[in-house]
Amino acid sequence: MKPGGQNMQQMMKQAQKMQQQMIAAQAELAAAEVTGSAGGNLVTATVSGTGELKALVIDPKAVDPDDTETLADLVVAAVRAANDQAQALASQKMGPLAGGLGGLGM
């Protein structure tokens, strides 16, 4: 084996391990669900860890036929809050893995 060959093998094993961890973290994120709400829980949005909208619950008290703009604003705010939660979860799960890639020259 040439000098440095063993070091390259170690790097490849480490890269494979990190790739497996990344795939597992991505699957975990896809399966996770987080919620965000607005208007004192009048509107609640549930999204996957990857940000896909899964459910939207609107309290009947939030529905005013003469003021649909407020309802729309509450929906947007709830979805935004849920997506913020999803991004925080993604950072928590993927952050340590992404940081490790820099040491591999990737």
PyMOL commands that place a pseudoatom at each C-alpha (Angstrom):
pseudoatom trace, name=CA, resn=MET, resi=1, chain=A, elem=C, hetatm=0, pos=[0.000, 0.000, 0.000]
pseudoatom trace, name=CA, resn=LYS, resi=2, chain=A, elem=C, hetatm=0, pos=[1.346, 3.433, -0.884]
pseudoatom trace, name=CA, resn=PRO, resi=3, chain=A, elem=C, hetatm=0, pos=[1.988, 5.966, 1.880]
pseudoatom trace, name=CA, resn=GLY, resi=4, chain=A, elem=C, hetatm=0, pos=[-1.220, 7.755, 2.701]
pseudoatom trace, name=CA, resn=GLY, resi=5, chain=A, elem=C, hetatm=0, pos=[-3.356, 4.889, 1.373]
pseudoatom trace, name=CA, resn=GLN, resi=6, chain=A, elem=C, hetatm=0, pos=[-4.543, 3.926, 4.814]
pseudoatom trace, name=CA, resn=ASN, resi=7, chain=A, elem=C, hetatm=0, pos=[-5.431, 7.548, 5.541]
pseudoatom trace, name=CA, resn=MET, resi=8, chain=A, elem=C, hetatm=0, pos=[-7.511, 7.628, 2.352]
pseudoatom trace, name=CA, resn=GLN, resi=9, chain=A, elem=C, hetatm=0, pos=[-9.306, 4.415, 3.403]
pseudoatom trace, name=CA, resn=GLN, resi=10, chain=A, elem=C, hetatm=0, pos=[-10.106, 5.957, 6.778]
pseudoatom trace, name=CA, resn=MET, resi=11, chain=A, elem=C, hetatm=0, pos=[-11.472, 9.058, 5.070]
pseudoatom trace, name=CA, resn=MET, resi=12, chain=A, elem=C, hetatm=0, pos=[-13.632, 6.930, 2.773]
pseudoatom trace, name=CA, resn=LYS, resi=13, chain=A, elem=C, hetatm=0, pos=[-15.005, 4.924, 5.711]
pseudoatom trace, name=CA, resn=GLN, resi=14, chain=A, elem=C, hetatm=0, pos=[-15.735, 8.147, 7.567]
pseudoatom trace, name=CA, resn=ALA, resi=15, chain=A, elem=C, hetatm=0, pos=[-17.468, 9.589, 4.502]
pseudoatom trace, name=CA, resn=GLN, resi=16, chain=A, elem=C, hetatm=0, pos=[-19.620, 6.460, 4.130]
pseudoatom trace, name=CA, resn=LYS, resi=17, chain=A, elem=C, hetatm=0, pos=[-20.558, 6.585, 7.811]
pseudoatom trace, name=CA, resn=MET, resi=18, chain=A, elem=C, hetatm=0, pos=[-21.506, 10.240, 7.538]
pseudoatom trace, name=CA, resn=GLN, resi=19, chain=A, elem=C, hetatm=0, pos=[-23.545, 9.538, 4.407]
pseudoatom trace, name=CA, resn=GLN, resi=20, chain=A, elem=C, hetatm=0, pos=[-25.479, 6.835, 6.267]
pseudoatom trace, name=CA, resn=GLN, resi=21, chain=A, elem=C, hetatm=0, pos=[-26.062, 9.235, 9.167]
pseudoatom trace, name=CA, resn=MET, resi=22, chain=A, elem=C, hetatm=0, pos=[-27.254, 11.905, 6.733]
pseudoatom trace, name=CA, resn=ILE, resi=23, chain=A, elem=C, hetatm=0, pos=[-29.722, 9.509, 5.090]
pseudoatom trace, name=CA, resn=ALA, resi=24, chain=A, elem=C, hetatm=0, pos=[-31.044, 8.458, 8.497]
pseudoatom trace, name=CA, resn=ALA, resi=25, chain=A, elem=C, hetatm=0, pos=[-31.416, 12.085, 9.590]
pseudoatom trace, name=CA, resn=GLN, resi=26, chain=A, elem=C, hetatm=0, pos=[-33.261, 12.956, 6.361]
pseudoatom trace, name=CA, resn=ALA, resi=27, chain=A, elem=C, hetatm=0, pos=[-35.667, 10.042, 6.882]
pseudoatom trace, name=CA, resn=GLU, resi=28, chain=A, elem=C, hetatm=0, pos=[-36.214, 11.136, 10.472]
pseudoatom trace, name=CA, resn=LEU, resi=29, chain=A, elem=C, hetatm=0, pos=[-36.997, 14.675, 9.306]
pseudoatom trace, name=CA, resn=ALA, resi=30, chain=A, elem=C, hetatm=0, pos=[-39.448, 13.456, 6.680]
pseudoatom trace, name=CA, resn=ALA, resi=31, chain=A, elem=C, hetatm=0, pos=[-41.299, 11.435, 9.340]
pseudoatom trace, name=CA, resn=ALA, resi=32, chain=A, elem=C, hetatm=0, pos=[-41.277, 14.193, 11.983]
pseudoatom trace, name=CA, resn=GLU, resi=33, chain=A, elem=C, hetatm=0, pos=[-44.157, 16.629, 12.359]
pseudoatom trace, name=CA, resn=VAL, resi=34, chain=A, elem=C, hetatm=0, pos=[-44.065, 20.056, 13.985]
pseudoatom trace, name=CA, resn=THR, resi=35, chain=A, elem=C, hetatm=0, pos=[-46.799, 22.630, 14.496]
pseudoatom trace, name=CA, resn=GLY, resi=36, chain=A, elem=C, hetatm=0, pos=[-47.104, 26.368, 14.445]
pseudoatom trace, name=CA, resn=SER, resi=37, chain=A, elem=C, hetatm=0, pos=[-50.071, 28.485, 15.388]
pseudoatom trace, name=CA, resn=ALA, resi=38, chain=A, elem=C, hetatm=0, pos=[-51.332, 32.038, 15.138]
pseudoatom trace, name=CA, resn=GLY, resi=39, chain=A, elem=C, hetatm=0, pos=[-54.056, 34.167, 16.659]
pseudoatom trace, name=CA, resn=GLY, resi=40, chain=A, elem=C, hetatm=0, pos=[-53.921, 32.456, 20.023]
pseudoatom trace, name=CA, resn=ASN, resi=41, chain=A, elem=C, hetatm=0, pos=[-54.266, 29.004, 18.419]
pseudoatom trace, name=CA, resn=LEU, resi=42, chain=A, elem=C, hetatm=0, pos=[-57.153, 30.061, 16.163]
pseudoatom trace, name=CA, resn=VAL, resi=43, chain=A, elem=C, hetatm=0, pos=[-55.145, 28.645, 13.252]
pseudoatom trace, name=CA, resn=THR, resi=44, chain=A, elem=C, hetatm=0, pos=[-52.734, 25.742, 13.627]
pseudoatom trace, name=CA, resn=ALA, resi=45, chain=A, elem=C, hetatm=0, pos=[-50.525, 24.354, 10.869]
pseudoatom trace, name=CA, resn=THR, resi=46, chain=A, elem=C, hetatm=0, pos=[-48.698, 21.034, 10.973]
pseudoatom trace, name=CA, resn=VAL, resi=47, chain=A, elem=C, hetatm=0, pos=[-45.726, 20.467, 8.677]
pseudoatom trace, name=CA, resn=SER, resi=48, chain=A, elem=C, hetatm=0, pos=[-43.252, 17.643, 8.228]
pseudoatom trace, name=CA, resn=GLY, resi=49, chain=A, elem=C, hetatm=0, pos=[-39.671, 18.146, 9.279]
pseudoatom trace, name=CA, resn=THR, resi=50, chain=A, elem=C, hetatm=0, pos=[-38.931, 18.867, 5.629]
pseudoatom trace, name=CA, resn=GLY, resi=51, chain=A, elem=C, hetatm=0, pos=[-41.539, 21.657, 5.519]
pseudoatom trace, name=CA, resn=GLU, resi=52, chain=A, elem=C, hetatm=0, pos=[-44.380, 19.861, 3.727]
pseudoatom trace, name=CA, resn=LEU, resi=53, chain=A, elem=C, hetatm=0, pos=[-47.767, 21.130, 4.934]
pseudoatom trace, name=CA, resn=LYS, resi=54, chain=A, elem=C, hetatm=0, pos=[-49.604, 18.139, 6.429]
pseudoatom trace, name=CA, resn=ALA, resi=55, chain=A, elem=C, hetatm=0, pos=[-52.615, 19.677, 8.173]
pseudoatom trace, name=CA, resn=LEU, resi=56, chain=A, elem=C, hetatm=0, pos=[-54.314, 22.993, 8.792]
pseudoatom trace, name=CA, resn=VAL, resi=57, chain=A, elem=C, hetatm=0, pos=[-56.864, 23.483, 11.575]
pseudoatom trace, name=CA, resn=ILE, resi=58, chain=A, elem=C, hetatm=0, pos=[-59.004, 26.625, 11.671]
pseudoatom trace, name=CA, resn=ASP, resi=59, chain=A, elem=C, hetatm=0, pos=[-61.090, 27.357, 14.749]
pseudoatom trace, name=CA, resn=PRO, resi=60, chain=A, elem=C, hetatm=0, pos=[-64.627, 28.416, 13.698]
pseudoatom trace, name=CA, resn=LYS, resi=61, chain=A, elem=C, hetatm=0, pos=[-64.150, 31.593, 15.784]
pseudoatom trace, name=CA, resn=ALA, resi=62, chain=A, elem=C, hetatm=0, pos=[-61.531, 32.697, 13.248]
pseudoatom trace, name=CA, resn=VAL, resi=63, chain=A, elem=C, hetatm=0, pos=[-64.004, 32.618, 10.367]
pseudoatom trace, name=CA, resn=ASP, resi=64, chain=A, elem=C, hetatm=0, pos=[-65.630, 35.976, 9.669]
pseudoatom trace, name=CA, resn=PRO, resi=65, chain=A, elem=C, hetatm=0, pos=[-67.161, 36.128, 6.181]
pseudoatom trace, name=CA, resn=ASP, resi=66, chain=A, elem=C, hetatm=0, pos=[-66.706, 39.902, 6.188]
pseudoatom trace, name=CA, resn=ASP, resi=67, chain=A, elem=C, hetatm=0, pos=[-62.989, 39.689, 7.052]
pseudoatom trace, name=CA, resn=THR, resi=68, chain=A, elem=C, hetatm=0, pos=[-61.281, 36.953, 5.104]
pseudoatom trace, name=CA, resn=GLU, resi=69, chain=A, elem=C, hetatm=0, pos=[-58.023, 38.939, 5.013]
pseudoatom trace, name=CA, resn=THR, resi=70, chain=A, elem=C, hetatm=0, pos=[-57.440, 38.400, 8.727]
pseudoatom trace, name=CA, resn=LEU, resi=71, chain=A, elem=C, hetatm=0, pos=[-58.048, 34.676, 8.338]
pseudoatom trace, name=CA, resn=ALA, resi=72, chain=A, elem=C, hetatm=0, pos=[-55.605, 34.554, 5.433]
pseudoatom trace, name=CA, resn=ASP, resi=73, chain=A, elem=C, hetatm=0, pos=[-53.019, 36.409, 7.521]
pseudoatom trace, name=CA, resn=LEU, resi=74, chain=A, elem=C, hetatm=0, pos=[-53.495, 33.932, 10.372]
pseudoatom trace, name=CA, resn=VAL, resi=75, chain=A, elem=C, hetatm=0, pos=[-53.041, 30.991, 7.994]
pseudoatom trace, name=CA, resn=VAL, resi=76, chain=A, elem=C, hetatm=0, pos=[-49.840, 32.473, 6.583]
pseudoatom trace, name=CA, resn=ALA, resi=77, chain=A, elem=C, hetatm=0, pos=[-48.528, 33.193, 10.090]
pseudoatom trace, name=CA, resn=ALA, resi=78, chain=A, elem=C, hetatm=0, pos=[-49.312, 29.669, 11.325]
pseudoatom trace, name=CA, resn=VAL, resi=79, chain=A, elem=C, hetatm=0, pos=[-47.643, 28.032, 8.313]
pseudoatom trace, name=CA, resn=ARG, resi=80, chain=A, elem=C, hetatm=0, pos=[-44.633, 30.327, 8.704]
pseudoatom trace, name=CA, resn=ALA, resi=81, chain=A, elem=C, hetatm=0, pos=[-44.369, 29.422, 12.407]
pseudoatom trace, name=CA, resn=ALA, resi=82, chain=A, elem=C, hetatm=0, pos=[-44.572, 25.702, 11.596]
pseudoatom trace, name=CA, resn=ASN, resi=83, chain=A, elem=C, hetatm=0, pos=[-41.910, 26.059, 8.908]
pseudoatom trace, name=CA, resn=ASP, resi=84, chain=A, elem=C, hetatm=0, pos=[-39.674, 27.896, 11.377]
pseudoatom trace, name=CA, resn=GLN, resi=85, chain=A, elem=C, hetatm=0, pos=[-40.049, 24.901, 13.704]
pseudoatom trace, name=CA, resn=ALA, resi=86, chain=A, elem=C, hetatm=0, pos=[-39.219, 22.537, 10.825]
pseudoatom trace, name=CA, resn=GLN, resi=87, chain=A, elem=C, hetatm=0, pos=[-36.084, 24.541, 9.971]
pseudoatom trace, name=CA, resn=ALA, resi=88, chain=A, elem=C, hetatm=0, pos=[-34.984, 24.498, 13.600]
pseudoatom trace, name=CA, resn=LEU, resi=89, chain=A, elem=C, hetatm=0, pos=[-35.481, 20.727, 13.690]
pseudoatom trace, name=CA, resn=ALA, resi=90, chain=A, elem=C, hetatm=0, pos=[-33.532, 20.322, 10.437]
pseudoatom trace, name=CA, resn=SER, resi=91, chain=A, elem=C, hetatm=0, pos=[-30.669, 22.413, 11.817]
pseudoatom trace, name=CA, resn=GLN, resi=92, chain=A, elem=C, hetatm=0, pos=[-30.656, 20.319, 14.963]
pseudoatom trace, name=CA, resn=LYS, resi=93, chain=A, elem=C, hetatm=0, pos=[-30.599, 17.020, 13.043]
pseudoatom trace, name=CA, resn=MET, resi=94, chain=A, elem=C, hetatm=0, pos=[-28.442, 17.948, 10.072]
pseudoatom trace, name=CA, resn=GLY, resi=95, chain=A, elem=C, hetatm=0, pos=[-26.175, 20.648, 11.502]
pseudoatom trace, name=CA, resn=PRO, resi=96, chain=A, elem=C, hetatm=0, pos=[-23.645, 18.353, 13.163]
pseudoatom trace, name=CA, resn=LEU, resi=97, chain=A, elem=C, hetatm=0, pos=[-23.479, 16.190, 10.040]
pseudoatom trace, name=CA, resn=ALA, resi=98, chain=A, elem=C, hetatm=0, pos=[-23.001, 19.122, 7.670]
pseudoatom trace, name=CA, resn=GLY, resi=99, chain=A, elem=C, hetatm=0, pos=[-20.236, 20.502, 9.874]
pseudoatom trace, name=CA, resn=GLY, resi=100, chain=A, elem=C, hetatm=0, pos=[-18.366, 17.200, 9.662]
pseudoatom trace, name=CA, resn=LEU, resi=101, chain=A, elem=C, hetatm=0, pos=[-18.278, 17.247, 5.875]
pseudoatom trace, name=CA, resn=GLY, resi=102, chain=A, elem=C, hetatm=0, pos=[-15.859, 20.171, 5.821]
pseudoatom trace, name=CA, resn=GLY, resi=103, chain=A, elem=C, hetatm=0, pos=[-13.093, 18.039, 7.290]
pseudoatom trace, name=CA, resn=LEU, resi=104, chain=A, elem=C, hetatm=0, pos=[-13.374, 15.560, 4.439]
pseudoatom trace, name=CA, resn=GLY, resi=105, chain=A, elem=C, hetatm=0, pos=[-12.680, 18.033, 1.670]
pseudoatom trace, name=CA, resn=MET, resi=106, chain=A, elem=C, hetatm=0, pos=[-16.199, 17.652, 0.293]
for i in range(1, 106): cmd.bond("trace and resi %d" % i, "trace and resi %d" % (i + 1))
show_as sticks, trace
zoom trace
